Amino acid sequence: MKQLIKCKTTKLFYDEYPYKLVIINALSHIFRDKNLSRAKEDLNLLQQQYDEGEPLAWRRAGAYAVSRPMDNITFFEAKNLYIEFSKQTDYKLRISNPYMQIYSHDHDWLVMLSTKIKTSKELWAPDITTLTQLEKNIILVKHPSDYKFKVTLGHKCDAALANWIRKNPDKAKAGRRCLETIEHGNYTRGLYFYVRDEKILQLLNLFVSSVVRIDKLVYNEKKDK
């Protein structure tokens, strides 16, 4: 078993959760949308196979029937996850089978899960000194920056924005892919650039008609004791 990787949270997950645990389990998909009743049905079928000494296999009936062999450890850990999720309400799941990301406000619970689920990969938590700074639309950065805002684009913006950013590096900056996508009038949703201050943000309203979010970059200077 590989050692659990511990990572620093610098931005609230889903604008809410400071903690995240990443695990790998081939049955992660049965927990999609936190549908525990559906997960229980699948686990009961696997339990029946296990009790009867049959090889474990997750099955989906219907026109696109699927049968996936499962090992005992995957099954046992999925049962543990079901038990733990049944005790909690304040958590969020993101599933990309076999990966599962568990978001929570409860650090101790995720630490306990990481010891119980042997396929845990990453545990994310903020530095204790920055926990109170983590708020919606705040990103903590390691180094001071001339740019105070990160602008994440929506589906479209004025192609002239790319040329303006290139000509004004003291006011904004963007990566090559972002600039080329803007310049060619292609779909820009999810791409981002950085802006110096609020005054420049207001100016850029001339170019940008659709913005997904604006995050403020906050540098937490660590002072020697």
N, C-alpha and C positions, 0 to 999 in steps of 0.2 A: 504494500500500500504506500502510495506517495504521500509525502508530508503535506498537510494543509497549507495552502498559500494564503497569507494574510495581506490584505490590501487596504489602502486608506480611502475612505469616502471623502470626496471633495465637492460633491453635489448631491442633494437629496434625490433618491430614486423615486420617480413619478411625483416629484415635488412634495414628497411626504416622508419616505422611509430613510432613516440613516444607516440601516444595517441590511446586509444581503449575504445569503449563503448560496453557493452554487454546488450542485451535486450532479452526479451522473447515475441514471437508472433507466433501464430499457422499458420500464413501465411508467415513466413520467407522464406519458400522454393520457393515462387514465384519470389524472388529476386536473386535466385542462378545465379552465373556468371554475375551479374549486367545486366541481360537481362530485361531492363525496358519495352521494347515493349511487351514481354510476360507477365510481371507483370500487365501492363495496361489492357491487354485483360482479365485477371482473375478478376481484380478489376471492370472492366466494367460489367462483368456478375454478380458479386455480387451487384453492384449498381442497376442493373436492378431488381434483386430480392428484394432489399431494397425498391425501388420506388414502386414496385407492392405489397408491404406488405407481401411478402413471407418469410418463415423462411430462414435465410442465410445458404448456404452450398457451400463450394468449391468443384467443380466437375472436374474429369479428365475422358475424354472419352477414348474409345479404348478397347482392349482386356482385360486390367486390370483396368476396370472402378472403380473409387473411388468417394465416396461422403462423405465429412466431414462437419458436422454442425459447424457454426461459430457464435460467439456472435457479437453484434454490436460494442463493444469496440475494439475487435480484428480487425474488418474491418476498423473502423475509423482510428485507429493507423497505419494500413498498408497503408491507403491512404495518411496519413501524411508523412510516410516514402517515399512513391513514389514521393511526391511533393519535399521533401528535396533532394532526390537522383537525381532528374531531374535538380536541380540547381547546382550540384557539378560534378566534374570530378576526382579530386584528392582524391580518397578514395578506400578502398578495403573491400570486404565483405567475411566473412567465415560463411557458413550456416550449422548448424546441428539442423534441425528443432526440437523443436520450438525456439532454441537459434540462435541468430544472433550476430556476432561480427563485429563491424564497426571500421576500422582502418583509421586514418587520421593524417595529419600534423596540422590540424586546431582544436586547443583545444576549442576555443570559440564555434565553430559549434557543437562539441560533447556535450558541456555543455548545449547549447540550446536544442539539441535533447533530452538530458536526462530529461529536464523539460517538454518537449512536449509529450514524450512517457512515459506514467506512468508505464510501465512494465520494465523500465530500471533497471538493476541489479548492474552493476559494471562500474565504470569510472576509467580508468588507465591513469596516467600521471607521468612523472618524477619529481623529486624534482627540483626546479628551479636552485639550485646550481650545479646540475649534468647534466643539459640539454645539455650543450656544450660538455660533455664527451661522450655522447651516439653516438657511431659510429658503423658502420658495424663490426661484430665480436668482440664487446666489451660487457662484462657483469659486471655491477657494483655490488660490494659485500659490505655487512654491516661491515664485520670484516676483518682484514688483514689475509692473508693466505700464507702458505708455498708453495702452488701450484699456479702457474701463468697462467696455460692454462687448458681449458676443451676441450677434444678430443671426438667428436661424431663419432662413428664408422659407416662404411658402412656395406655391406652384409656379410663380412667374414674377419677374421684375423687369424694369427697363434695361435694355441691352447697353445703354450709355453708362450704366453704373460701373461696368468693368473698366472702362477707360478713365472714369473719374477716380476710381480707387488707385489705378496705376499712377495717375498724375499727382495724387495727394497721399503719399505714404506716411506723412506726419499726422494724417487725420483718420486713415483707415487702412486695413490690410486684409488680404484674402489669399488663399492658396491658388495655385495655377489651375487646378481642375474647376474650382468655383468660378474663377474669372472667365475661363473659356466657355463654361456652360452658360453663364450670364450673357456673354458676348454673342454667342450663337443663338440666343433666344430659346434655349432648351429648357426642359423641366428642371426647376431648381429646388424643389422641396427637400429639406433636410440639409442642404448646403449652408455654410455659414461664413461670416467674416467678422472682423473686429473693428470697433469704433473707439475713437479717443475719448469723447465725452458726450454729455447730453445735448449740447449745442449742435454737434455734428449729427447726432441721431435725428434731431428735428429737421435738419437740412436734407437728410437722406429720404425723408418722406416723399420728396419729389421723384425719386427713382423707384422706391419700393412700395408696392401696393398690397403685398401679401407677406406677412411675417408670422411665423409659427410661434416664436418666443424671443424675448430679449433677456439675457442673463447678465448680471453685474459681476465683474471679476474682483475678488477681494483678496488682498495679500495680507497674510497674518504674520507680521514680523516677530520672530522669536528673539527675545531679549535675554542676554546672559544674566543669570541670577547673581 
